[in-house]
Amino acid sequence: MSNDNLNSAVAWQPIQTAPKSGKAILLWWSCCKDPAVGRWEDDCTREGWRCDGDQCVPKNQHNCTHWMPLPEPPNAAEIGRASCR
């Protein structure tokens, strides 16, 4: 992949183009100082962008302005046989 293609592949995208499939992505809220991993949630009681884990959870979903895909995890050969225990 050329540097130009790589840069466009990892560039911040407008939130209107983000996938609403529930897949984890990197999100940017105008009210936060750091990006957060999150996803679109659509259940019976609420709909909107939500952060995963203990990261910021903005009250106003309209402040979520941009997104970008998360990188693929390393393959098994790159990880080696290290244990998580």
Secondary structure as the mmCIF struct_conf table of DSSP 4:
data_model
#
loop_
_struct_conf.conf_type_id
_struct_conf.id
_struct_conf.beg_label_comp_id
_struct_conf.beg_label_asym_id
_struct_conf.beg_label_seq_id
_struct_conf.end_label_comp_id
_struct_conf.end_label_asym_id
_struct_conf.end_label_seq_id
HELX_RH_AL_P HELX_RH_AL_P1 ASN A 3 ALA A 9
TURN_TY1_P TURN_TY1_P1 VAL A 10 VAL A 10
BEND BEND1 ALA A 11 ALA A 11
STRN STRN1 GLN A 13 PRO A 14
HELX_RH_3T_P HELX_RH_3T_P1 ILE A 15 THR A 17
BEND BEND2 ALA A 18 ALA A 18
BEND BEND3 SER A 21 GLY A 22
STRN STRN2 ILE A 25 TRP A 29
TURN_TY1_P TURN_TY1_P2 SER A 30 CYS A 31
BEND BEND4 LYS A 33 ASP A 34
STRN STRN3 ALA A 36 ASP A 42
BEND BEND5 CYS A 44 THR A 45
STRN STRN4 GLU A 47 CYS A 51
BEND BEND6 ASP A 52 ASP A 52
TURN_TY1_P TURN_TY1_P3 GLY A 53 ASP A 54
BEND BEND7 GLN A 55 GLN A 55
BEND BEND8 LYS A 59 LYS A 59
HELX_RH_3T_P HELX_RH_3T_P2 GLN A 61 ASN A 63
STRN STRN5 CYS A 64 MET A 68
HELX_LH_PP_P HELX_LH_PP_P1 PRO A 69 ASN A 75
HELX_RH_AL_P HELX_RH_AL_P2 ALA A 76 ILE A 79
TURN_TY1_P TURN_TY1_P4 GLY A 80 ARG A 81
#
